[in-house]
Amino acid sequence: SWATGGTGTNEIAVNEFTALNYAALYTCVTLIAGTIAGLPCKVFRKRSDGGQDEVGDHPASDLLAREFSGNTSSMTGRQTEVGHLLTWGNQYTQILRSRGGDLLELYPIGPDVVRPETNKQGDLQYKVYDREGGDLTTLPRDEVLHTPSFSFDAMVGLSTVKIAKTLIRQGIGQD
């Protein structure tokens, strides 16, 4: 019951997946995510005087403006990131680089399969689980773009859905 958001009774199970069945929540998330994803996303370089300059030829510029990868447009990737942030309280995007360190692709990762933690040296890393086989991959901090929402530990954002579970359950029951 805990994993599904249920209470062990006949109440409607509410989690980050089922909550999107609540029309009001779905509408809000898609409207906000679509609006933010449609905004220009530019790369800037800081100057020594504290100012900044746009860097149009930066490798990240194309990924952020056109496509995250061959399978994901920039708009879809950013919409997914914002949607994850609004519902799960965290967005994770894997950064793929060439052997030479050049930026190649960005892949949004479902927050349900990622767990940030620190290793014995105190370095932040991300444990990523495969939904199918349960395989585990550990990604170092520099290979993951992570944006947490409000948090008590500054590492994992709080899930909006879990916080508002009772209200969402009532809304789903009325739909």
N, C-alpha and C positions, 0 to 999 in steps of 0.2 A: 504494500500500500504506500509506503513512504516513497518508493522510486517512481510511482505513477502519479503521485499527488493526491491519491485517495486517502480515505480515513479508515478503511476497513469496513465501512458500512455501505449502504446503497448510494452514497453520495457520488456525484459525478467526479471522475478522476481529472485533475487539472495538473498539467505540466507544461513545459515550454512548447511541446508539439500540440497537445490537445487545446491549449488556450487559444490558438488561432482559429478554432471553430466558433469562438465568440465574435460575432460580426463587428462589434464596436472595436474590439482590440485589433482584429485583423485590418480593419479600415485605417485605424490610427497608425499602426506599424507600417503598412504599405505606403500610406501617404507621406509620413515622415521620412522613411527610408528612400522612397523615390525622389522626393524633393531634395534631400541632402545629396544623394548620388548624382543628381542632375547639375549640381553646382560645379563650377570650374575647380579643378584640383591641380595646383601648380607647385613646382619645386623652387625653393628659394635657397640662396647661400648667404650666410651672415657675413657682414663686412666688419673690419676691425673697429670701425667707428660706431658699431652697434646697429647700423642700418642693415638692409637686406636687398638683394638683387634677385630677380627671377632668372632661373637657369633653364632655358627652353631646350637645350641640347643634352640635358642630364638623362641618363638611361631610364630613370624612373618616370620621366615626363611622358614617354610613350605608353608605358604600362598604365599609368594613372589616367591618361586622357583617352586611350584607344582600346586596348585590351590587356587584361591581366595575363592571359595565356591564350593559346590557340583555341581553347574551348570556352573561354569566359571573357565576355566584353568587360570593359572598364565599368560601364553602368551597372551591369549585373553583379560584378564583384563588389562594388561599393555598396549597392543596395543590400546584398547579402550581409556584408559587414555591419551595416547600420541596423539591419533587422536582428542580427544576433545580439548586438549591443542592447537594443531596446527590450528584447525578451529575456535573454540569458544573463545579461549584465556584463558580458565579455564578448569581444570579437578577437579571433585569432586568424592570422594570414601567414602562411608559410612563404618565405622568400627563397626562391631557387636561384642559384648563381652558377656560372660556368666554373670550370677548374681554375681559371684565372681570376675569379672573383667578380666578374661582370654580372650585373643583374639581368636575369633571363625572364622569369615568370613569377606571378603571385597566385597563390591558391588559398582561398578562404577555407578554414577548417571548422567543422561543427564544434561548438563549445561543449557538446555532450561527450566528446571523445578526447578532450584535452585537460590535462591537470598540470598547472604550473607548480614547481617546487624548487627548492635550492638543494644543490648537491653538498657533499661534505666540505668542499672548499668555500661554500657560501655563494656559488654562482647560480643565477637563475637559469632554469632549463624547463623544457616542456615535454611531458610524457604524453604521447599521442597513441591512442588505442585504435585498432582496426575493428570496425563494427562487425565484420564477418567472422574473422578467425581469432580475434582477441590478441593479435600480435601487437607488440609494443615498440614504438620508435621514440627515441629521445632526441629532441632538437635543442641545440644551444640557443641562447637568448638572441644572438645576432641573425638567426634564421627564422625568427618569428616576430611579426608585428602584432603586438597585443595591446588592446585598449580596454581597460576595465572601467566599468561605471563606478558609482559610489561604492566604497569598500571600507571595511573595518581594518584590513591588513595591508592595503595598498598593493596587493598582489592579485586577488580574485574579487571581481565586482559582484555585487549582490543581484540576484535574479529578480527582476521586476515582477515576473509571473509568480514566483514563490512568495514574494511579499504580499501580492494582491490576490492570492489564490482564492480566498473566501468570496471576494467580490466578483471575481471572474466566474467562479462556480455558480453564483447566483445569476449572473448575466447569461451564462450558457443555458441554465435551466429555464430562463424566460424566453429565449430565442425560439 
